[in-house]
């Protein structure tokens, strides 16, 4: 297949190959909450910071977009150059994000035998103009797809759970407390359990998937 990208033409060859890659079992399982404050928070308490590639490049993108807008003649050489520059800026962000997703997913798959994530309705979330840019910048859908693919290749499994109230339910006693997104620390009114909102969500995600701390030796790891 011949494909044109912002920086030139590419010839793509498809070759069938057995790429199955099984890692040794670790016996570890995890719940993963993807978010805006941090890209991901694990039930173990570990955090993956959000690189925010789009936000970091906003000034450059706005400058490139203005150059396009100032050249209304679509057939002019200068406008074509401006459009190509803008396309290369977006291409760079896409490649940075994809590289981050692949590397992060591989680290997770190497470490855990089973991973639980929320079955998010990202299309619905981007309709909220307050969250749209952050959600799009994080690229949660693509990350989950990459994580699932790498998990299958490695003999691991990814379990999707209902995302409802994972942040509001206490992961220790189940008591539900409605909290605004601005409240990042959560303290249960009933049992007193206190944790960061995203860490509490990750613990709930793991619990809903039925994952304990360890995977028994005889347990099947098929999705």
LINHUFEN-V790921 format. One line per field, one symbol per residue. phi: phi as a letter, one per 40 degrees, with the letter a starting at -180 (. if undefined). burial: 1 if it has 16 or more other C-alpha atoms within 10 Angstrom, else 0. A space follows every 10 residues. Layout:
phi: ???
burial: ???
This chain:
phi: .bbbbcbicb bbbbbcacbd bccdcbgbba bbbcabcbca bcccgcbbcc cfccccbdcc cccccccccc bccccccccc cccccccccc cccccccccc cccccccccc cbcbbbbccc ccdccccccc bdccccccgd dccccccccc ccccgbbbbc bcccgccccc ccbgccbcbc cccccbbccc bgcbacdccc cccccccccg cccbcddccc bcd
burial: 0000000000 0000000000 0010100111 1111100111 1110001001 0111000000 1001101100 1000000010 0111111110 0111001101 1001110111 1111111101 0000000000 0001111111 1011011101 1111111111 1010011111 1000011000 0000010100 0001111111 1111111110 1000100000 000
